[in-house]
Amino acid sequence: MKTIPDFYKRKAAGEPITMVTCYDAATAKILNETSVDSILVGDSCAMVVYGFESTIHATVEMMEAHTAAVRRGAPNKVIIGDMPFLSYRDGIESSTNAVAKLMRAGANALKVERCRGNIELITRLVEGGVPVMGHLGMTPQSVNEFGGFKIQARNGDAAQVLLDEALELEESGCFSIVLECIPSEVAERVTDALGIPTIGIGSGPETSGQVLVLNDLLGLDSGFQPPFARRYMDADQMINRAVEGFCEDVRDRGYPAYGEYKP
């Protein structure tokens, strides 16, 4: 996958879309050499990188810097930048300026959480040539409203509202929608109703694609293991062993050895 239109092609062909969230040039450089279809520079960097308890601490400046870093590391990937908390609710002019910063930093598209109150801006952005990815379900910026990171659309009425909002986002011009932490049957129903692809996280296997945070799939934090985040390695343990090996070698005067320094 090289461009935003490829999302539509994958949906039409029934080929699953892969997306990984990362925040820095070093890991983006590694991802650039993989077959992953796209990279999301998520506002989750506020939690993963900076240690905050939620994503509402992310700022436009933070997202701009991380988007630019990921673009430098992954020049050949489709990159979606996350619009941080309230950056798209401060009037059209201010929101457009925030969008411009992330696009100029290297994003190919932007992701906006929720539907209600955002349609005017999304339509304006799409008409201005900015691809927009929607985000419904457990939208992390709404953590205070939800009372925590909880599964959404668990009853019939809530599921219908989510479906209606997904259709509205599609009508406004979104090229794709992230469905986060909703029942799998709801995600399947929404995916089947849309002409644009859905990207699932914690929403079952029937979406058009899946996204995981790189740190989660690498197993970089054994203390944070969401049930939907499959660990493909235990990187935290590997790093621990590597650092302890370095410390042991230094203390035993085994590092540096001959050939690792100039006499």
Buried (B, 14 or more C-beta within 10 A) or exposed (E): BEEBEBBBEBBEEEBBBBBBBBBBBEBBBEBBEEEBBBBBBBBBBBBBBEEBEBBBBBBBEBBBBBBBBBBBBBEEBBBBBBBBBBBBBEEEEBBBEBBEBBBEBBBBBBBBBBBEEBBEBBBBBBEEEBBBBBBBBBBBBBBEEBEEBEBBBEEEEBBEBBBEBBBBBBEBBBBBBBBBBBBBEBBBBBBEEBEBBBBBBBBBEBBBBBBBBBBBBBBBBEEEEEEBBEBEEBBBEEEEEEEEEEEEEEEEEEBEEEEEEEE
